[in-house]
Amino acid sequence: MIRGSRVAVVGGSIAGCAAAAAAHRGGAEEVTVYERTAGQLAERGVGLAMHGGRYEELAAAGFMDAAMPSVRMTHRTWYVRDDTAASPLGRSLGVMPFPFLTYSWGSLWRELRARVPESVEFRTGSAVKGLRLTSRGVELDGERYDLVVGADGYRSLVRTIACPDTAPEYSGYLAWRGAYPESDLPDAHLWPADECAYVVFDGGHIVIYRIPDDAGGHHVNWVFYTAPPTGHVPPADGGRTLTTALADRLAEITSHRLPPFFAALIEATPAGDRFVQPLYDVTAPQYATDRLALVGDAATVARPHTGAGAVKALQDATALQSALRNADSPAEAFAAYDALRAPVGRTMVELGRSLGRALVQETPDWSGMGDGELDAFWRRADGSGAFGGRELKRA
Ligand SMILES: Cc1cc2nc3c(=O)[nH]c(=O)nc-3n(C[C@H](O)[C@H](O)[C@H](O)COP(=O)(O)OP(=O)(O)OC[C@H]3O[C@@H](n4cnc5c(N)ncnc54)[C@H](O)[C@@H]3O)c2cc1C
């Protein structure tokens, strides 16, 4: 039980909103969120997918609910370009179940933000500059807190104090991303609304699915994974701008290696709605010390092939909440939280690496593959069976 404690949460994105609600529900006296972005974060992202089983667990924990706009997927079809294929979608290598719900990042964030209780002070435009441990707690930009939760993303400041030797490791490749209204997609009727498409090529793949828009319709959301041109170095500030070289790389692969339907789908994206994200691996050796806890990407970053980054962040918050409720002291709560979540984080990072090798860095000869080979390929790549996130275990 942490009654009477003052808790600061650094970061007010998906993990931060959930952690603030968790600290409040876990008994904290006062919770303050520091988010460096001024105003709403809702316009920041595009789409994400969440496994239906993980959704059920998070709904039971009070972080998700059916009123959140989503699109239900049933299957994923793997497509490859084949110039002899009759269909403009190319040749299907196989179909797998895909029991996922898809969300627009912005509406998911708004829903989580709405779950942060009124009593929590949510300071936007507030970048935390420093924190240090003292005999009385944690001093954060001149204010004293009993506990600090780092929900400050892959370049976490809180992690530099909790785990000073941990740094993000660049994967060597990027995600190009885009989203736009389905009404702008040529021949949209050719592609089923409940299908997630995995379009594979030599050296990468694209994941494409529909997400809800804010008006009861759909957007087309795509993520395109491959290596950048030789010599490309990701900007240190995590900049997302598509340079001419990166735009040319996308255009070259789109026109020469994708089936016509999917090439048209990428090309229909307005230039201003395309951006790029370098992919990193982060594995903090521990999720918590006596007074500092890490949640979401601050603790571990698993490559998005795992389809579980938001799930992992919300599971962290769920575990933190029950650890805070059930333990006799904050230190005991943080130890229980660490024991529960650090192994899951490590599993997900390893899964991301394995899927990255299979789907980007060491792709097989797709042209010779059929249904049986595809199933064997996937079983090897998803060795731990954790695709979509590990089942949530309670603290
Ligand atoms: C290409 C791509 C595709 C993805 N697809 C999926 C998917 O399909 N499914 C899925 O579940 N997940 C997906 N993810 C992952 C998912 O988006 C993240 O794992 C998840 O949103 C967790 O985010 P977070 O809140 O931990 O971190 P962030 O969203 O990075 O938030 C960190 C916050 O901290 C703030 N901050 C940082 N430093 C400070 C400071 N010093 N002071 C104050 N504030 C600070 C930042 O402004 C930011 O708002 C994907 C990720 C990528 C890159």
The ligand as a Gaussian input file, in Angstrom:
#p B3LYP/6-31G(d) Opt

LIG

0 1
 C        6.460000       1.803000     -36.485000
 C        5.793000       1.446000     -35.185000
 C        4.619000       0.676000     -35.223000
 C        4.016000       0.287000     -34.025000
 N        2.901000      -0.499000     -34.092000
 C        2.360000      -0.964000     -32.958000
 C        1.232000      -1.848000     -32.973000
 O        0.688000      -2.212000     -34.026000
 N        0.740000      -2.295000     -31.791000
 C        1.274000      -1.894000     -30.615000
 O        0.781000      -2.332000     -29.562000
 N        2.342000      -1.042000     -30.541000
 C        2.900000      -0.580000     -31.676000
 N        3.979000       0.244000     -31.604000
 C        4.589000       0.577000     -30.296000
 C        3.825000       1.567000     -29.474000
 O        3.506000       2.717000     -30.237000
 C        4.626000       1.983000     -28.199000
 O        5.327000       0.887000     -27.707000
 C        3.641000       2.443000     -27.141000
 O        2.907000       3.523000     -27.661000
 C        4.285000       2.838000     -25.791000
 O        4.609000       4.165000     -25.805000
 P        5.134000       4.926000     -24.487000
 O        4.015000       5.705000     -23.896000
 O        5.906000       4.018000     -23.628000
 O        6.216000       5.907000     -25.137000
 P        6.033000       7.267000     -26.071000
 O        4.751000       7.129000     -26.827000
 O        7.278000       7.375000     -26.780000
 O        5.820000       8.363000     -24.995000
 C        6.834000       8.939000     -24.235000
 C        6.349000      10.315000     -23.788000
 O        7.263000      10.867000     -22.877000
 C        7.422000      12.246000     -23.180000
 N        8.739000      12.636000     -22.639000
 C        9.943000      12.162000     -23.006000
 N       10.921000      12.725000     -22.267000
 C       10.309000      13.592000     -21.406000
 C       10.793000      14.468000     -20.383000
 N       12.092000      14.587000     -20.112000
 N        9.877000      15.204000     -19.688000
 C        8.537000      15.097000     -19.958000
 N        8.044000      14.286000     -20.928000
 C        8.914000      13.536000     -21.632000
 C        7.319000      12.318000     -24.691000
 O        6.978000      13.615000     -25.154000
 C        6.228000      11.290000     -24.951000
 O        4.938000      11.854000     -24.958000
 C        4.582000       0.672000     -32.774000
 C        5.740000       1.478000     -32.732000
 C        6.345000       1.853000     -33.926000
 C        7.602000       2.689000     -33.885000

